[in-house]
Amino acid sequence: VQLQASGGGLVQSGGSLSLSCVASGDVYNLRGLGWYWYRQAPGKERELVAGMDDDRNTDYADSVKGRFTISRDNTKNTAHLRMNNLKPEDTAVYYCNRHAAFSARDYWGQGTLVTVSS
């Protein structure tokens, strides 16, 4: 299984970006797993930004609620993270992840850099 994240870039404060994550390979192994976006800023620990479990329940970090939206398209094995009203503190490498609490399966993408200038 491979997860390919894309869509990062440089944007001004207040701007928007959409990240995408495409799953490929033996996607059968991804059944039942949720989609998650994490980020890691320089000098900080990786943190969960947004997640959607297999039942489409969503969860967001308090810092991004109302600004970020996670979505998925099962027909394309793809998830998206729409990020609006970006702030400099959103600058980080964003990682796509798939996992489930009941499973040892845990897959990571390579990360995509988001830089928000003030």
C-alpha positions as CSV (number, residue, x, y, z in Angstrom):
1,V,0.0,0.0,0.0
2,Q,1.2,3.5,-0.9
3,L,-0.2,6.8,0.1
4,Q,0.7,9.8,-2.1
5,A,0.1,13.2,-0.7
6,S,0.1,16.3,-2.8
7,G,-1.2,19.9,-3.0
8,G,1.2,21.6,-0.6
9,G,2.8,24.9,-1.5
10,L,3.3,28.5,-0.5
11,V,0.3,30.7,0.3
12,Q,-0.3,34.0,2.0
13,S,-2.0,34.3,5.3
14,G,-5.7,34.1,4.8
15,G,-5.4,32.0,1.7
16,S,-6.5,28.5,0.9
17,L,-5.0,25.2,-0.2
18,S,-6.4,21.7,-0.9
19,L,-4.3,18.7,-0.1
20,S,-5.0,15.3,-1.7
21,C,-4.0,11.8,-0.7
22,V,-4.3,8.9,-3.1
23,A,-4.0,5.3,-1.9
24,S,-2.6,2.7,-4.3
25,G,-1.4,-0.8,-4.3
26,D,-3.2,-3.5,-2.4
27,V,-6.1,-1.2,-1.4
28,Y,-8.0,-4.3,-0.2
29,N,-5.9,-4.0,3.0
30,L,-7.3,-0.6,3.6
31,R,-10.8,-1.7,4.2
32,G,-12.2,-0.4,7.5
33,L,-9.5,2.1,8.0
34,G,-10.1,5.8,8.4
35,W,-8.3,8.7,6.7
36,Y,-6.2,11.1,8.8
37,W,-4.1,14.1,8.2
38,Y,-1.2,14.9,10.6
39,R,1.2,17.8,10.5
40,Q,4.7,18.4,11.9
41,A,6.0,21.9,12.2
42,P,9.8,22.5,12.6
43,G,10.9,21.7,16.1
44,K,7.5,20.4,17.1
45,E,5.9,17.0,17.5
46,R,3.6,15.5,14.9
47,E,0.0,16.3,15.6
48,L,-3.4,15.1,14.3
49,V,-5.1,17.8,12.3
50,A,-8.2,16.1,10.9
51,G,-9.6,12.6,10.7
52,M,-12.5,10.7,9.2
53,D,-13.2,7.1,10.3
54,D,-14.7,4.4,8.2
55,D,-18.2,5.5,9.3
56,R,-17.5,9.1,8.1
57,N,-17.3,10.5,11.7
58,T,-14.9,13.4,11.6
59,D,-12.6,15.0,14.2
60,Y,-10.5,18.1,14.0
61,A,-7.8,19.7,16.1
62,D,-9.2,22.7,17.9
63,S,-6.8,25.0,16.1
64,V,-8.3,24.1,12.7
65,K,-12.0,23.7,13.5
66,G,-14.1,25.9,11.2
67,R,-11.2,26.3,8.8
68,F,-10.2,22.8,7.6
69,T,-12.5,20.2,6.1
70,I,-11.6,16.6,5.5
71,S,-13.4,14.6,2.8
72,R,-13.0,11.4,0.9
73,D,-13.9,9.7,-2.3
74,N,-14.0,5.9,-1.9
75,T,-14.4,5.3,-5.6
76,K,-11.0,7.0,-6.2
77,N,-9.3,5.8,-3.0
78,T,-8.6,9.5,-2.3
79,A,-9.0,11.9,0.6
80,H,-8.8,15.6,0.6
81,L,-8.1,18.3,3.2
82,R,-9.5,21.7,2.3
83,M,-7.7,24.4,4.3
84,N,-9.2,27.9,4.4
85,N,-8.1,31.0,6.2
86,L,-4.6,29.7,6.6
87,K,-2.4,31.2,9.2
88,P,1.4,31.2,9.6
89,E,1.1,28.7,12.4
90,D,-0.3,26.2,9.9
91,T,3.1,26.0,8.3
92,A,4.2,22.4,8.5
93,V,4.7,19.2,6.6
94,Y,1.3,17.5,6.2
95,Y,1.1,13.7,6.2
96,C,-1.6,11.5,5.1
97,N,-2.3,8.4,7.2
98,R,-4.7,5.5,7.3
99,H,-5.3,3.5,10.4
100,A,-8.0,2.3,12.8
101,A,-8.1,1.8,16.5
102,F,-9.0,-1.9,16.2
103,S,-6.3,-2.7,13.7
104,A,-2.5,-2.9,13.6
105,R,-2.5,-1.6,10.1
106,D,-1.0,1.9,9.9
107,Y,0.0,3.5,6.7
108,W,1.8,6.8,6.1
109,G,2.3,9.0,3.0
110,Q,5.5,10.9,2.4
111,G,4.3,14.4,3.4
112,T,3.7,17.6,1.6
113,L,5.0,21.0,2.7
114,V,2.6,23.8,3.4
115,T,4.1,27.2,4.0
116,V,1.9,30.2,5.0
117,S,3.6,33.6,4.8
118,S,2.4,36.5,7.0
